[in-house]
Amino acid sequence: MLKYLLFSSMLSFVSIFSQEKNDKEISELQIQYEYSFVRDTTDLDQSHRVKELMLLDLNSNTSLFYSQQYMVARNVFKQAAIDAQNNKQVNINTGDLPKYNINYYVFRQNSKVFVTANIDRDSFTFENSYLKWNTNYNDVKTILGYKCNKATTVFNKRLYIAWYTKDIPISEGPYRFKGLTGLILELNDENNFHAFKAIGIEKKQVEISPLQKGIPVTREQYLKKKEEFKSNPYPQRKNLTKERRDQMIEAFKKDNSMER
Protein backbone atom coordinates (compact mmCIF):
# COMPACT_ATOMS: atom_id res chain seq x y z
CA MET A 1 0.00 0.00 0.00
CA LEU A 2 2.83 2.42 0.89
CA LYS A 3 4.56 1.81 -2.45
CA TYR A 4 1.25 2.45 -4.23
CA LEU A 5 0.72 5.74 -2.41
CA LEU A 6 4.30 6.87 -3.11
CA PHE A 7 3.97 5.96 -6.78
CA SER A 8 0.62 7.80 -7.02
CA SER A 9 2.19 10.85 -5.40
CA MET A 10 5.08 10.77 -7.86
CA LEU A 11 2.68 10.55 -10.80
CA SER A 12 0.80 13.60 -9.58
CA PHE A 13 4.07 15.55 -9.26
CA VAL A 14 5.04 14.47 -12.80
CA SER A 15 1.75 15.87 -14.07
CA ILE A 16 2.16 19.12 -12.15
CA PHE A 17 5.78 19.50 -13.23
CA SER A 18 4.88 19.01 -16.90
CA GLN A 19 2.18 21.69 -16.73
CA GLU A 20 4.39 24.51 -15.47
CA LYS A 21 4.01 27.75 -17.39
CA ASN A 22 6.73 29.87 -18.94
CA ASP A 23 5.27 33.15 -17.70
CA LYS A 24 6.38 32.77 -14.08
CA GLU A 25 5.54 35.05 -11.17
CA ILE A 26 8.61 35.82 -9.06
CA SER A 27 8.47 36.85 -5.40
CA GLU A 28 9.95 40.05 -4.03
CA LEU A 29 9.84 39.14 -0.35
CA GLN A 30 9.64 36.06 1.84
CA ILE A 31 8.09 36.34 5.29
CA GLN A 32 8.80 33.68 7.91
CA TYR A 33 6.03 33.16 10.45
CA GLU A 34 6.07 31.05 13.58
CA TYR A 35 2.62 29.49 13.70
CA SER A 36 1.61 28.05 17.05
CA PHE A 37 -1.73 26.50 17.92
CA VAL A 38 -3.51 24.10 20.25
CA ARG A 39 -5.01 20.95 18.79
CA ASP A 40 -7.54 20.61 21.60
CA THR A 41 -9.02 23.76 23.14
CA THR A 42 -9.66 21.87 26.39
CA ASP A 43 -5.90 21.30 26.75
CA LEU A 44 -4.20 24.63 27.38
CA ASP A 45 -0.87 23.25 28.58
CA GLN A 46 1.65 25.53 26.84
CA SER A 47 4.06 22.63 26.38
CA HIS A 48 1.45 20.91 24.21
CA ARG A 49 1.20 23.77 21.71
CA VAL A 50 2.15 22.79 18.18
CA LYS A 51 4.60 25.00 16.29
CA GLU A 52 5.40 25.14 12.61
CA LEU A 53 7.49 27.44 10.45
CA MET A 54 5.29 28.91 7.72
CA LEU A 55 6.54 30.85 4.71
CA LEU A 56 4.84 33.56 2.67
CA ASP A 57 6.39 34.26 -0.74
CA LEU A 58 4.88 37.39 -2.25
CA ASN A 59 4.91 40.24 -4.69
CA SER A 60 2.22 42.89 -5.20
CA ASN A 61 0.11 40.61 -7.42
CA THR A 62 0.64 37.07 -6.16
CA SER A 63 1.52 35.10 -3.04
CA LEU A 64 1.93 31.58 -1.74
CA PHE A 65 1.62 30.60 1.94
CA TYR A 66 2.83 27.15 3.02
CA SER A 67 4.70 25.08 5.61
CA GLN A 68 8.45 24.99 5.12
CA GLN A 69 8.64 21.32 6.17
CA TYR A 70 5.78 20.38 3.87
CA MET A 71 7.57 22.03 0.96
CA VAL A 72 10.81 20.18 1.73
CA ALA A 73 8.98 16.83 1.76
CA ARG A 74 7.11 17.74 -1.40
CA ASN A 75 10.34 18.61 -3.21
CA VAL A 76 11.72 15.17 -2.37
CA PHE A 77 8.80 13.58 -4.24
CA LYS A 78 9.10 16.08 -7.06
CA GLN A 79 12.75 15.20 -7.57
CA ALA A 80 11.85 11.50 -7.40
CA ALA A 81 9.28 12.06 -10.15
CA ILE A 82 11.91 13.74 -12.32
CA ASP A 83 14.33 10.88 -11.69
CA ALA A 84 11.65 8.34 -12.57
CA GLN A 85 11.01 10.16 -15.87
CA ASN A 86 14.73 9.89 -16.61
CA ASN A 87 14.73 6.16 -15.78
CA LYS A 88 16.85 6.69 -12.68
CA GLN A 89 16.49 4.52 -9.62
CA VAL A 90 14.10 6.03 -7.07
CA ASN A 91 14.37 5.12 -3.40
CA ILE A 92 12.50 7.16 -0.79
CA ASN A 93 12.75 6.34 2.89
CA THR A 94 9.60 7.87 4.36
CA GLY A 95 11.17 7.76 7.83
CA ASP A 96 13.76 10.30 6.70
CA LEU A 97 11.19 12.78 5.38
CA PRO A 98 10.67 15.94 7.46
CA LYS A 99 7.63 15.89 9.74
CA TYR A 100 4.98 18.55 9.26
CA ASN A 101 1.58 19.40 10.75
CA ILE A 102 0.26 21.71 8.03
CA ASN A 103 -0.37 20.23 4.60
CA TYR A 104 -2.58 22.95 3.15
CA TYR A 105 -1.39 25.95 1.16
CA VAL A 106 -2.95 29.28 0.18
CA PHE A 107 -2.39 30.86 -3.23
CA ARG A 108 -3.41 34.43 -4.11
CA GLN A 109 -3.73 35.83 -7.62
CA ASN A 110 -4.62 39.53 -7.40
CA SER A 111 -7.76 39.64 -5.19
CA LYS A 112 -8.63 35.95 -5.59
CA VAL A 113 -7.57 33.66 -2.77
CA PHE A 114 -7.48 29.87 -3.16
CA VAL A 115 -7.03 27.30 -0.38
CA THR A 116 -5.91 23.78 -1.29
CA ALA A 117 -6.18 21.12 1.42
CA ASN A 118 -6.25 17.36 1.68
CA ILE A 119 -8.95 15.09 3.04
CA ASP A 120 -7.77 11.49 3.15
CA ARG A 121 -6.36 10.76 -0.35
CA ASP A 122 -8.09 13.64 -2.12
CA SER A 123 -6.98 17.24 -2.56
CA PHE A 124 -9.59 20.00 -2.77
CA THR A 125 -9.33 23.66 -3.81
CA PHE A 126 -11.86 26.34 -2.91
CA GLU A 127 -11.91 30.08 -3.58
CA ASN A 128 -12.31 32.74 -0.91
CA SER A 129 -12.99 36.45 -0.82
CA TYR A 130 -11.11 38.86 1.44
CA LEU A 131 -12.21 39.01 5.05
CA LYS A 132 -13.89 42.15 6.35
CA TRP A 133 -11.70 44.18 8.69
CA ASN A 134 -12.29 46.76 11.38
CA THR A 135 -9.38 49.22 11.33
CA ASN A 136 -10.93 51.82 13.64
CA TYR A 137 -8.18 51.59 16.25
CA ASN A 138 -5.45 53.95 17.40
CA ASP A 139 -3.25 51.21 18.88
CA VAL A 140 0.28 50.89 17.48
CA LYS A 141 3.30 48.74 18.26
CA THR A 142 6.63 47.87 16.67
CA ILE A 143 7.35 44.42 15.21
CA LEU A 144 10.70 43.61 13.57
CA GLY A 145 11.39 47.35 13.44
CA TYR A 146 8.15 48.16 11.60
CA LYS A 147 5.41 50.39 13.01
CA CYS A 148 2.20 48.34 13.06
CA ASN A 149 -1.46 49.27 13.39
CA LYS A 150 -4.22 47.17 14.91
CA ALA A 151 -7.14 45.62 13.03
CA THR A 152 -9.72 42.95 13.85
CA THR A 153 -11.86 40.51 11.91
CA VAL A 154 -14.23 37.63 12.63
CA PHE A 155 -13.36 34.28 11.09
CA ASN A 156 -15.02 30.96 11.96
CA LYS A 157 -16.97 32.77 14.68
CA ARG A 158 -13.76 33.88 16.39
CA LEU A 159 -12.39 37.37 16.77
CA TYR A 160 -8.85 37.75 15.39
CA ILE A 161 -6.50 40.62 16.17
CA ALA A 162 -3.97 41.59 13.51
CA TRP A 163 -1.00 43.95 13.54
CA TYR A 164 -0.12 45.20 10.08
CA THR A 165 2.47 47.62 8.74
CA LYS A 166 1.75 50.22 6.09
CA ASP A 167 5.52 50.47 5.57
CA ILE A 168 5.12 47.33 3.43
CA PRO A 169 1.99 48.37 1.48
CA ILE A 170 1.06 44.91 0.18
CA SER A 171 -2.36 43.53 1.11
CA GLU A 172 -0.98 40.31 2.55
CA GLY A 173 -0.77 38.14 5.63
CA PRO A 174 -0.73 34.53 6.83
CA TYR A 175 -3.33 31.99 5.71
CA ARG A 176 -6.55 33.72 4.52
CA PHE A 177 -5.89 36.89 6.50
CA LYS A 178 -5.41 39.40 3.68
CA GLY A 179 -7.12 42.58 2.56
CA LEU A 180 -5.58 45.27 4.76
CA THR A 181 -3.54 48.22 3.47
CA GLY A 182 -0.29 46.63 4.61
CA LEU A 183 1.44 43.39 5.49
CA ILE A 184 0.25 41.54 8.60
CA LEU A 185 3.19 40.74 10.89
CA GLU A 186 1.31 39.33 13.85
CA LEU A 187 -2.12 37.77 14.27
CA ASN A 188 -3.97 35.71 16.86
CA ASP A 189 -7.50 34.94 17.96
CA GLU A 190 -8.74 36.44 21.22
CA ASN A 191 -8.10 33.17 23.11
CA ASN A 192 -4.69 32.68 21.49
CA PHE A 193 -5.68 29.23 20.20
CA HIS A 194 -4.04 30.21 16.88
CA ALA A 195 -1.14 32.66 16.66
CA PHE A 196 1.06 33.80 13.77
CA LYS A 197 4.16 35.88 14.44
CA ALA A 198 6.59 37.14 11.80
CA ILE A 199 10.12 36.20 12.81
CA GLY A 200 11.93 37.20 9.63
CA ILE A 201 11.59 39.24 6.44
CA GLU A 202 14.00 38.95 3.55
CA LYS A 203 14.24 39.86 -0.09
CA LYS A 204 13.97 36.61 -1.97
CA GLN A 205 13.19 35.73 -5.56
CA VAL A 206 11.44 32.39 -5.96
CA GLU A 207 8.71 31.25 -8.31
CA ILE A 208 5.14 31.73 -7.06
CA SER A 209 2.67 29.21 -8.46
CA PRO A 210 0.01 26.81 -7.16
CA LEU A 211 1.63 23.65 -5.81
CA GLN A 212 -1.14 21.54 -7.28
CA LYS A 213 -4.75 21.87 -8.37
CA GLY A 214 -7.23 20.11 -6.13
CA ILE A 215 -10.76 19.08 -7.00
CA PRO A 216 -12.65 22.39 -7.34
CA VAL A 217 -15.32 22.79 -4.65
CA THR A 218 -16.94 25.60 -2.69
CA ARG A 219 -15.79 26.17 0.87
CA GLU A 220 -19.15 24.85 2.08
CA GLN A 221 -18.69 21.65 0.07
CA TYR A 222 -15.17 21.25 1.45
CA LEU A 223 -16.34 21.66 5.05
CA LYS A 224 -19.14 19.14 4.45
CA LYS A 225 -16.66 16.59 3.08
CA LYS A 226 -14.38 17.22 6.04
CA GLU A 227 -17.22 16.58 8.50
CA GLU A 228 -18.11 13.37 6.65
CA PHE A 229 -14.49 12.23 6.96
CA LYS A 230 -14.33 13.10 10.65
CA SER A 231 -17.45 11.02 11.32
CA ASN A 232 -16.07 8.05 9.34
CA PRO A 233 -12.29 8.36 8.93
CA TYR A 234 -10.42 6.24 6.38
CA PRO A 235 -13.36 4.05 5.33
CA GLN A 236 -11.20 2.23 2.76
CA ARG A 237 -8.79 0.91 5.43
CA LYS A 238 -10.14 -2.57 6.13
CA ASN A 239 -7.43 -3.26 8.72
CA LEU A 240 -8.45 -0.28 10.87
CA THR A 241 -10.18 -1.63 13.97
CA LYS A 242 -13.46 -0.19 15.22
CA GLU A 243 -11.73 0.78 18.46
CA ARG A 244 -9.07 2.77 16.62
CA ARG A 245 -11.62 4.41 14.33
CA ASP A 246 -13.75 5.40 17.34
CA GLN A 247 -10.64 6.94 18.94
CA MET A 248 -10.08 9.00 15.80
CA ILE A 249 -13.69 10.16 15.78
CA GLU A 250 -13.42 11.31 19.41
CA ALA A 251 -10.15 13.11 18.64
CA PHE A 252 -11.71 14.87 15.64
CA LYS A 253 -14.51 16.17 17.87
CA LYS A 254 -11.84 18.20 19.67
CA ASP A 255 -10.19 19.31 16.43
CA ASN A 256 -9.14 22.96 16.49
CA SER A 257 -7.99 23.37 12.88
CA MET A 258 -8.40 26.71 11.13
CA GLU A 259 -11.01 25.32 8.71
CA ARG A 260 -13.49 23.48 10.85
C-alpha positions, 0 to 999 in steps of 0.5 A: 500500500505504501509503495502504491501511495508513493507511486501515485504521489510521484505521478501527480508531481510528474503531471504538475511538473509538466504543466508549469508555465513559462510566464512565471511570477517571481516573489519580491519578499519572503516572510517567515512566520512562527505558527503556534496553535492548540489541537484541543481547546480543552488542553491549554498546557503551553508545552502541548502547543504545536509550532510550525514554520510557515513561509509567505512568498509574495509580490504585489500581485501574487503570493503563496503561503505554506509550511516549510517542512511540507515544501521540503517533503514535497520537493523530495517527491518532485525530484523523485518524479523527475528521476523516474522520468529519466529512468533513474532509480528512485528510493524514498525512505519515508522515515527520513522525510521531514515531519509537518503538521500543516499540509494545506497551502494558500495561493493568491492571484490579485484579489482571488484567494485559493485554499488547497487542502487534503482530506484522506487521499483527495486534494480540494481547492476552494476560492475565498474572498477577502475578510472584512476588517475593522481598522478603527483603532489607534493602537500601534506597536513595533514588530521587527522594526516596523510600526504596526497598526491594529485591526480585527476581523471575525473568522469561523466565529472567532475574533482575530486581532492583527498587527499590520504595517503600512511600511510594506503596502502589500495587502498580505498576511498569513493563511486567509488573512489578507485585505488590509492596506499593509502586510500583517506581521502578527495575528492571533485569535482572542483566546490565542488558540491560533497565533502567527508571528513574523520572525523574519523578512528577507528579499527573496526571488522564488517562483510563485505558483500553485503547488497543485490543483485540487478538486474544485469545490466551494468552501461549504462543500469542502467543510461538508466533506471534512465533516463526513471524513471526521465522522467516518475516517479512512473508510477504505482501510479494512485493517483499521479496527473499530476501536481505533476508528472510534478513537479517531472520531473522538479526537476529531470532535476536539479538532481545532484546525483553522477550517473546521 
